[in-house]
Amino acid sequence: MMSRQTEFLQKVQSAFDRVLIYEQATLQQQARSCMPLEQLQYQSMDKAKRLGLGPEHLKDLVLVELLDWFKNSFFKWVDTPECDNEDCRGKKRTLVGNTIPTSDEAIFEASRVEEYRCEGCGQTVRFPRFNHPGHLLRVRKGRCGEWANCFTLCCRALGYDARYVLDWTDHVWTEVFSDNQKRWLHCDPCENVCDKPLLYEVGWGKRLTYVFAFSRDDIQDVTWRYSAKHAEVLQRRNEVSESWLVGRILALRNNRQSTLNPQRKQYLLERTAQELAEMLIPRSGVEEELPGRSTGSLEWRTARGELGTNSARPTSNYAIVPKEEEIGQKVIRLAYSCASDLYVRGEDKITDWTSLLYDAKNVTRKVEHDWNMVYLARVEGSPDAFVTWKVDLNSCAASVDTVKVEVHSTCYGSGRVLWELGDDNGRTVSISSGKQNVVTELRNSKVLVLTATLTDGDGTLAWQHTQLFRQKRYPQSGEDLEWPFSISVTLK
């Protein structure tokens, strides 16, 4: 019988050997031919210009655009395979079991084939789990294994130093080294997420044990990057001893790097030392609200325990406090573009719609790639939601004189959005969508709170029937509403 150590080592060795396939020039060229490189570059340069970022940030911005394109335009998630019979579209397919691949499927390294029975026609539907990244560029579908496999190839094809990451608790993703930031960035193509390493432990509720990263010339135990609970993780790591594991990693790394030139070896040594130092300090588990898993059917995510425990509450408790120049000018101006996910306050540009929120519940930013639209909406399945922004003048002698508010919300069916502006004296004014509201009833206030409440809607898509700040994802100048949310507070 194979010992536990031998089995463990074989799993690690297999993954380490496997990543060498991404170095094949023909595969990299094939991947580049699939990617809209000019579009990714244009979108990245446009974003850099809007955010005031220099050219040193461009490569990281392209990576973010690549993730978005891969998730929303290129690859498809498969819960259960579709039946070839067009009359069976929408009919349930039930898993029967696994079977061996055919010779044609084996050519593209199908590790196994899942067989389903179509309840519409009774036929067997096959779902080969292909491992060859070149073939995945053609079929463009699968689950997390296929996604990470193909996405890592795409990253290498664009010249990124990329690693395939294997989580012992059944997930895989990619890491990409940022030359600008001098650190590894977590990239999960299934979730369209970049640099949120606590997603799995904090967001999904995973109990991590071992997480390894594999590249063409390195292997690393990166478990500690993905956990804020190092002591708890260490207690669960009982398959092999830690000293044995460190020895095996060093041996594998040294063997792979034995043919490298001295300059590359020294570079990797210094980079590894920096990475290990970074992972020594546990991350804060309350850095941010992180969602449960979004890919896969609700039943599948529930069965895996990856829905997470948070309440979709992207709360920052941020209050807008007047700056000296705003007090001098006697006005606070703030505007938000959902297309750019950008606030503008005077000369300041602030990214991420959640960054200036006072409070929110069950609200998310939704991108419709097929319709090229973007907006804030309720989290899928939630019956209601709210979002608030707060202005607090208690730090200065000024008080509110006049408020000008313009907000744009869109409703479908029975969906309703209620806008209200209130103050610290208990006064409330209703705000109309689609026009500028001039509010004088809240004079002499020290605190203002603007609230949008989203309710109702019809059927299973009710959550999508109440939308805030809907606009084109890439609007042309003058073609669409540039700032669907703006507020101006005149002080006295």
C-alpha positions, 0 to 999 in steps of 0.5 A, spaced: 500 500 500 502 506 498 504 510 504 501 517 505 507 521 504 508 517 497 501 519 495 502 526 498 508 527 494 506 524 487 500 529 487 505 535 488 510 532 483 504 531 478 502 538 479 509 541 478 510 537 472 504 539 469 505 546 469 511 546 464 505 545 458 504 552 459 511 554 456 509 550 449 510 556 444 505 553 440 500 553 445 501 560 447 500 562 440 494 559 440 492 562 446 494 569 444 490 568 437 483 567 442 484 573 446 482 580 444 489 584 445 487 590 442 481 591 446 484 589 453 490 594 452 485 600 450 480 598 456 486 598 460 489 605 458 482 608 458 482 606 466 489 608 467 487 615 464 481 616 468 484 614 475 490 618 473 495 612 473 502 612 470 504 607 465 507 602 470 500 600 472 498 598 465 500 591 466 496 590 472 490 593 469 491 589 463 490 583 468 484 585 471 481 586 464 483 579 462 480 576 468 473 580 466 474 578 459 475 570 461 469 570 465 464 574 462 466 573 454 470 567 453 469 561 458 462 558 460 461 554 467 458 547 466 453 545 472 451 539 468 452 538 460 446 540 455 443 534 451 444 535 444 437 534 443 434 541 442 427 539 444 430 537 451 433 544 452 432 546 460 430 539 462 434 536 468 440 531 467 441 527 473 448 524 474 449 517 473 456 516 475 463 516 472 466 512 466 473 512 462 474 516 456 474 514 449 480 514 445 478 521 442 477 524 449 483 521 452 487 525 446 486 531 450 487 528 456 480 527 459 481 525 466 474 522 467 468 522 464 461 524 467 455 521 465 448 524 466 441 521 464 437 526 460 430 526 463 427 529 457 429 523 452 432 518 456 439 519 453 446 519 456 450 525 456 457 525 457 461 531 460 469 529 459 473 533 464 479 535 459 486 537 462 489 539 455 489 547 456 490 547 448 483 543 447 480 548 453 481 554 448 477 550 443 471 547 448 471 553 452 467 550 458 468 546 464 468 547 472 474 550 476 479 545 474 478 547 466 478 555 468 484 555 472 488 551 467 486 555 461 487 562 464 494 560 467 496 558 460 493 565 457 497 569 463 503 565 460 501 567 453 501 574 455 508 574 458 506 574 466 509 570 471 504 565 473 502 560 477 497 554 478 494 554 485 492 547 488 488 547 494 487 541 497 480 542 499 478 542 492 479 548 488 484 551 483 486 558 481 492 562 478 497 567 481 500 572 477 506 576 479 506 584 479 512 587 477 510 593 479 507 591 486 513 586 487 508 581 489 504 575 487 496 577 486 491 572 487 487 571 481 480 567 480 477 566 473 471 563 476 469 569 480 473 574 476 476 576 482 483 579 483 487 580 489 482 578 494 486 572 498 481 571 504 475 570 499 475 562 500 476 562 508 472 568 510 467 569 504 466 562 502 467 559 509 473 554 507 477 550 512 483 550 508 489 545 509 494 545 504 495 550 498 501 550 493 503 554 487 506 551 481 510 555 476 515 553 470 521 554 475 518 554 482 514 551 487 511 554 494 507 553 499 502 559 499 497 556 504 498 562 509 497 567 504 490 565 504 488 564 511 487 569 517 487 563 522 494 560 521 494 556 528 487 553 526 490 551 519 496 548 522 492 544 527 488 541 520 495 540 517 496 532 519 497 528 512 505 529 513 510 532 518 511 540 516 519 538 516 518 533 511 514 537 507 519 543 507 524 538 505 520 536 499 519 543 497 526 545 497 528 538 493 523 539 488 525 547 487 532 545 487 532 540 482 527 544 477 532 550 478 538 546 477 539 548 470 537 556 470 542 561 470 545 564 476 542 571 475 535 567 475 536 563 481 538 569 485 532 573 482 528 567 485 531 566 491 530 574 493 523 573 491 522 567 495 525 570 501 520 576 500 514 572 499 515 568 505 516 574 509 510 577 507 506 570 509 509 570 516 504 575 518 497 573 518 492 577 514 486 581 518 480 577 517 476 583 517 479 587 512 473 587 507 466 583 506 467 577 502 462 574 498 460 566 498 462 563 491 458 565 485 459 560 480 455 553 480 448 552 481 445 554 488 444 547 490 452 545 488 454 551 492 450 549 498 452 542 498 460 544 498 458 549 504 461 555 500 455 560 500 459 563 505 456 567 512 456 574 510 450 578 509 452 581 502 453 588 506 459 592 503 459 597 509 464 602 510 461 606 515 464 612 511 462 619 513 463 625 508 467 630 512 468 637 509 475 638 507 479 645 508 478 647 501 470 645 501 469 649 507 473 655 504 469 654 498 462 653 502 460 647 498 461 639 497 461 636 491 461 628 489 459 625 483 459 617 481 460 613 475 457 606 475 461 605 468 467 607 471 466 605 478 469 611 480 467 617 485 469 624 483 470 629 489 473 635 487 480 633 484 480 627 488 478 620 484 476 614 488 475 607 485 470 602 488 462 604 489 463 601 496 469 606 498 464 612 500 458 608 503 456 609 510 451 603 510 448 598 505 445 591 505 444 586 499 447 591 494 452 589 488 455 592 482 452 588 476 455 588 469 451 585 463 456 583 458 451 581 453 447 588 453 453 592 455 450 595 461 452 596 468 448 598 475 447 597 482 442 592 484 440 587 489 444 581 490 441 575 487 435 572 491 434 578 496 427 581 497 430 588 499 436 592 499 438 599 501 444 603 500 446 610 504 451 615 504 452 620 509 455 627 510 457 629 517 459 637 518 460 636 526 468 637 525 467 644 523 462 650 524 459 650 518 451 647 517 447 645 511 444 651 507 442 648 500 442 641 497 442 639 490 441 631 488 441 628 482 440 620 482 437 615 476 434 609 478 430 604 473 425 599 475 421 594 471 415 590 473 413 591 480 420 593 482 420 599 487 426 604 489 425 609 494 430 615 495 430 619 501 434 625 504 434 625 512 438 629 517 440 629 524 433 633 526 429 627 524 427 631 517 426 627 511 425 629 504 423 625 498 428 625 492 425 624 485 429 620 480 431 622 473 432 630 475 435 635 479 432 635 486 433 642 490 432 641 497 432 647 502 428 644 507 434 641 511 437 648 512 441 648 519 443 641 519 449 638 521 448 631 518 445 628 512 443 621 510 441 619 503 438 613 502 436 608 496 431 602 498 430 597 493 424 592 494 419 588 490 419 586 483 416 580 479 418 572 479 425 569 480 429 575 477 425 580 482 432 582 485 434 585 478 428 589 477 430 595 481 437 598 479 441 604 481 445 608 476 444 604 470 448 606 464 452 603 458 459 600 460 463 604 455 459 610 454 462 615 449 462 622 451 455 625 450 452 619 448 450 616 455 449 619 462 456 620 465 454 621 472 448 618 474 449 620 481 451 627 484 450 631 490 452 638 492 451 641 499 452 648 500 454 650 506 453 656 511 
